[in-house]
C-alpha cells in the first residue's frame, strides 16, 4: 500500500519546498507543481510534492490517519 502525506508548504527555493507535516519539517521536491507558494497544502509521496490540496483535505487526511493508526 502506498500512502501520501499531507503537509503545509513553509518555504520554496529552486524546485525544493520545506514542508511542515504535523510539526516535522523536511525538504521535498516541488518540481512537479507550478505556482506553489508558502501556505499551500500538498500531498507528498516518496519525497515529492505530487498535488496541491485544500486545508480541508489536509484536516480530513490527518483525521483518517489518526483513526487508522
C-alpha positions in Angstrom: 0.0 0.0 0.0 1.2 3.5 -0.9 0.4 6.3 1.5 0.8 10.0 0.7 1.5 12.5 3.4 -0.4 15.8 3.6 1.7 18.9 4.6 1.8 22.6 4.6 4.5 24.4 2.5 6.7 26.6 4.7 9.3 27.8 2.1 10.2 27.3 -1.5 13.6 27.6 -3.2 14.9 26.3 -6.5 12.5 23.4 -7.0 12.6 22.4 -3.4 9.9 23.0 -0.7 10.3 22.9 3.0 7.1 21.3 4.4 5.6 21.0 7.8 3.8 17.7 8.4 2.4 17.6 11.9 5.3 19.7 13.3 8.0 17.7 11.5 9.8 19.8 8.8 11.6 18.3 5.9 12.6 19.2 2.3 10.8 17.7 -0.7 11.0 18.2 -4.4 8.4 20.7 -5.7 9.3 20.5 -9.4 6.0 18.7 -10.4 3.9 21.6 -9.2 3.6 25.1 -10.7 2.6 28.2 -8.7 3.3 26.6 -5.4 3.5 29.2 -2.5 4.2 29.1 1.2 0.9 28.4 3.0 -0.3 26.0 0.3 -1.1 22.4 1.3 0.4 19.5 -0.7 0.2 15.7 -0.9 3.7 14.3 -0.7 4.9 10.8 -1.8 8.4 9.5 -1.8 9.9 12.9 -1.2 8.0 14.6 -4.0 5.1 17.1 -3.7 2.7 15.4 -6.1 -0.5 17.5 -5.8 -1.9 20.7 -4.3 -4.7 20.0 -1.8 -7.0 22.2 0.3 -6.8 22.9 4.0 -10.0 20.8 4.4 -8.3 17.9 2.6 -5.3 18.1 4.9 -7.6 18.1 8.0 -9.5 15.1 6.7 -6.3 13.2 5.9 -4.9 13.8 9.4 -8.2 12.6 10.9 -8.2 9.4 8.8 -4.6 8.6 9.7 -5.3 9.0 13.4 -8.2 6.6 13.1 -6.1 4.2 11.1 -3.2 4.1 13.5 
